[in-house]
Amino acid sequence: MTLDFGMGSYDYYNGRRNMEVIAKIVNTLKEILEEDSKQVQPLFLKISDNVIFNIARMAVQEHKKTFLIGITGESASGKTVFVDNTIKACIKKENEGIYTVIRCDDYYKDTSKELKEAGSYEALFKTGFSFDTPDAIDLDLMKKHLVALKNGETVYSPQYDFVTCESKPNMEKKTPARVILNEGLYVLNESVRDVMDVKVYVFTPLEVLKERWYKRAAIRGKVGEAADLQFADVNKTAQQYIRPTYQLADAVINGLVSQEYIQEITDKILQRLRAIEF
């Protein structure tokens, strides 16, 4: 009599080989993280052992599966810059199918009518209006697009104008890819974060945030009292909605690191992983 434990399709030797490779990848990543921790400005401020193992496992056992990474942090923390610099460091050619970026900023709801009726940003903010709460962004549409991309479907993201507050639907084609990078203020909001494979928080000290924020606000047409009113709201809403997600993050990234160092550590990771046969 033959006993079948439901493992007829399980290849023991390949399974064992995969676990050995996963262990090598985990150890390699931990060595690099240890080296990074000794830097004056390390890239990784926190990363869980569980996420290191899951990244290694997916690279070996689920390499054809779509990998969704959510990257959040306070306004002007450096989320967008980190994503763009990481792409530059990892991707030498614009090969379709490797990555797709979904930016939370593109999903702001159209408030051009409210701005026109108020007459100015100062007047709009004095009514109690806020651009910095989850309600200001169409998170339902963003999540719908993320799920569709994970399922291999093409979507068209909206486009938002930060000067006029106008949102135009179906403006940019987004195609399915092996890695989907979703960055923005509320990508780890409770209504969205369940679809993320890895949750990342970009941490930057408040004094640096403030300086960066005011420079960007001026570019977007907000100066003087309008800028002061919005920054006060930014700080208040960050305390309520964004800073708590720090505790939920699988990894915390330093928002002060340079593009050069991101390139250096990325090259190091890729070089050492290539030495592992998998």
C-alpha atoms as one frame of an Amber mdcrd trajectory, in Angstrom:
protein
   0.000   0.000   0.000   1.246   3.485  -0.907   0.610   6.356   1.460  -0.023
   9.713  -0.203   0.305  12.729   2.098  -0.638  15.204  -0.631   3.011  15.866
  -1.487   3.206  13.983  -4.754   4.149  17.146  -6.664   6.690  18.281  -4.084
  10.298  18.001  -5.230  12.261  17.400  -2.028  15.678  18.074  -3.533  14.642
  21.272  -5.295  12.854  22.358  -2.134  15.979  21.797  -0.086  18.116  23.548
  -2.687  15.743  26.536  -2.660  15.964  26.819   1.129  19.763  26.756   0.957
  19.739  29.558  -1.612  17.229  31.561   0.453  19.497  31.188   3.505  22.477
  32.469   1.482  20.499  35.488   0.279  19.291  36.269   3.805  22.831  36.063
   5.196  24.167  38.232   2.373  21.535  40.901   2.967  22.194  40.853   6.711
  25.932  41.338   6.102  25.208  44.382   3.928  22.797  45.762   6.522  25.470
  45.360   9.194  27.942  47.311   7.038  25.278  49.955   6.370  24.566  50.377
  10.100  28.151  51.581  10.653  27.738  54.561   8.306  27.270  58.099   9.641
  24.055  58.239   7.611  22.902  54.621   7.117  20.234  53.935   4.528  18.305
  51.460   6.673  17.208  52.670  10.105  15.096  49.554  10.754  14.270  46.375
   8.882  12.574  43.240  10.151  14.088  39.774   9.792  10.733  38.598   8.494
  10.767  40.952   5.507  14.364  39.986   4.661  13.313  36.330   4.567  10.192
  37.080   2.501  12.173  39.080  -0.059  14.642  36.203  -0.399  11.841  33.639
  -0.631   9.994  35.568  -3.322  13.209  36.032  -5.313  13.756  32.263  -5.359
  10.321  30.663  -5.220   7.941  33.327  -6.535  10.112  35.277  -8.959   7.272
  35.576 -11.500   4.842  37.034  -8.969   4.131  40.768  -8.847   5.795  42.397
  -5.826   4.032  45.486  -4.401   6.072  47.853  -2.226   4.339  50.701  -0.384
   6.565  53.662   0.526   5.271  56.373   2.833   6.531  59.175   5.052   5.669
  62.735   5.940   5.282  65.477   3.360   8.748  66.413   1.977  10.406  63.442
   3.703  12.008  62.351   0.434   9.692  59.516  -0.630   9.611  60.463  -4.303
  13.347  61.171  -4.415  14.099  57.818  -2.749  11.926  55.937  -5.244  13.424
  57.755  -8.236  17.001  57.295  -6.991  16.428  53.609  -6.289  15.054  53.097
  -9.795  18.090  54.864 -11.270  20.394  52.689  -9.179  18.692  49.384 -10.009
  17.456  49.826 -13.567  20.019  50.598 -16.232  17.550  50.290 -19.111  13.882
  51.248 -19.345  12.740  47.667 -19.822   8.965  47.413 -19.852   7.654  44.926
 -17.356  10.294  45.404 -14.637   8.640  48.139 -12.594   5.666  50.488 -12.470
   5.280  53.479 -10.151   1.916  54.548  -8.741   2.134  57.909  -6.964  -0.429
  58.849  -4.345  -0.126  62.525  -5.383  -1.761  61.714  -8.731  -4.940  60.672
  -6.927  -5.772  63.970  -5.213  -9.438  64.811  -5.706 -10.293  67.781  -7.938
 -10.746  70.876  -5.770 -10.282  73.508  -8.491 -13.891  74.680  -8.016 -13.399
  75.175  -4.260 -10.186  77.125  -4.880 -11.848  79.417  -7.412 -14.817  80.028
  -5.120 -12.523  80.843  -2.175 -10.439  83.172  -4.339  -7.052  82.235  -2.871
  -5.247  79.511  -0.978  -5.308  81.650   2.189  -9.100  81.969   2.023  -9.511
  78.272   1.224  -7.413  77.174   4.212  -9.287  79.549   6.532 -12.501  77.654
   5.733 -10.900  74.608   7.363 -10.153  72.849   4.075  -7.201  70.442   4.193
  -5.100  68.846   1.455  -3.408  66.676   4.060  -6.008  64.170   5.225  -6.836
  60.804   3.629 -10.184  62.244   2.476  -8.363  64.610   0.091  -7.118  61.645
  -1.956  -9.108  59.067  -3.891  -7.611  56.086  -2.080 -10.364  53.776  -3.317
  -9.397  54.408  -6.947  -5.699  54.067  -6.156  -6.273  50.719  -4.433  -8.438
  49.552  -7.325  -5.573  50.352  -9.703  -3.006  48.582  -7.496  -5.107  45.426
  -7.327  -5.656  45.518 -11.082  -1.920  45.830 -11.731  -1.212  42.896  -9.399
  -3.742  40.912 -11.410  -1.940  41.698 -14.661  -4.279  44.435 -15.898  -3.331
  47.791 -17.439  -4.733  50.947 -15.788  -4.742  54.672 -16.508  -3.900  56.907
 -13.559  -5.208  60.458 -13.140  -3.020  63.553 -13.241  -3.211  66.303 -10.618
  -2.119  69.943 -10.937  -0.862  71.273  -7.578  -1.234  74.900  -8.690  -4.809
  74.811 -10.033  -5.985  71.802  -7.923  -7.447  70.248 -11.071  -7.527  66.466
 -11.522  -7.672  64.963 -15.006  -8.775  61.304 -15.199  -7.186  58.523 -17.261
  -4.057  60.457 -18.183  -1.107  58.061 -17.799  -0.897  54.435 -18.851   0.381
  52.074 -16.161   1.271  48.551 -17.183   1.686  45.409 -15.039   5.238  44.750
 -13.881   7.283  42.493 -11.624   7.663  45.307  -9.089   5.024  47.934  -8.350
   6.225  50.905  -6.305   3.424  52.813  -4.601   4.635  55.985  -2.913   2.879
  58.790  -1.104   1.416  60.112   2.117  -1.325  57.542   2.588  -0.145  54.331
   0.939  -0.050  52.717   4.404  -3.493  54.022   5.333  -5.690  51.308   6.839
  -7.853  51.204   3.698  -4.886  50.459   1.411  -2.042  48.744   3.258  -3.486
  45.220   3.161  -2.469  44.857  -0.512   1.212  45.696   0.169   3.858  42.965
   0.181   6.422  45.235   1.858   5.708  48.428   3.806   8.426  51.099   3.891
   8.567  54.348   5.897  10.942  57.194   4.980  12.027  59.056   8.116  13.410
  62.610   7.987  13.921  65.011  10.951  11.268  67.718  11.302  13.648  70.657
  10.764  14.749  69.204   7.424  11.154  68.423   6.465  10.130  72.010   7.154
  12.893  73.520   5.021  12.169  71.164   2.118   8.429  71.705   2.425   8.566
  75.504   2.198  10.806  75.360  -0.875   8.391  73.014  -2.635   5.335  75.024
  -1.509   6.723  78.123  -3.227   7.043  76.182  -6.490   3.388  75.161  -6.128
   2.229  78.744  -5.643   1.912  78.767  -1.866   3.874  81.479  -0.041   3.447
  83.708   3.010   0.327  83.114   5.098  -0.981  80.415   2.734   2.207  78.389
   3.227   2.178  78.919   6.997  -1.445  77.820   7.298  -0.896  74.701   5.254
   2.325  73.693   7.014   0.574  73.934  10.381  -2.077  71.599   8.994   0.582
  69.299   7.504   2.243  68.927  10.894  -1.073  68.317  12.696  -2.346  65.713
  10.228   1.024  63.957  10.104   0.772  63.403  13.849  -2.675  61.863  13.414
  -2.376  59.885  10.199   1.220  59.374   9.051   3.636  59.089  11.982   1.725
  56.144  13.507   2.450  54.078  10.362   6.137  54.143  11.343   5.317  51.298
  13.719   3.690  49.274  10.929   6.610  49.518   8.529   8.694  46.473   7.630
  11.595  48.808   6.890  12.438  52.396   7.853  14.598  54.341   5.400  16.770
  57.367   6.160  15.474  60.358   4.192  18.849  62.112   4.415  20.941  59.660
   2.395  22.448  60.821  -0.880  21.771  59.446  -4.344  25.427  58.418  -4.482
  25.115  56.242  -1.394  21.893  54.644  -2.643  23.788  53.785  -5.831  26.711
  52.414  -3.817  24.652  50.142  -1.590  22.447  49.006  -4.479  25.511  48.046
  -6.528  26.835  46.151  -3.524  23.587  44.227  -3.083  23.304  43.335  -6.778
  26.973  42.330  -7.056  26.802  39.987  -4.078  23.490  38.479  -5.132  24.873
  37.698  -8.578  27.505  35.571  -6.896  24.709  33.343  -5.565  23.436  30.910
  -8.162  19.627  30.925  -8.230
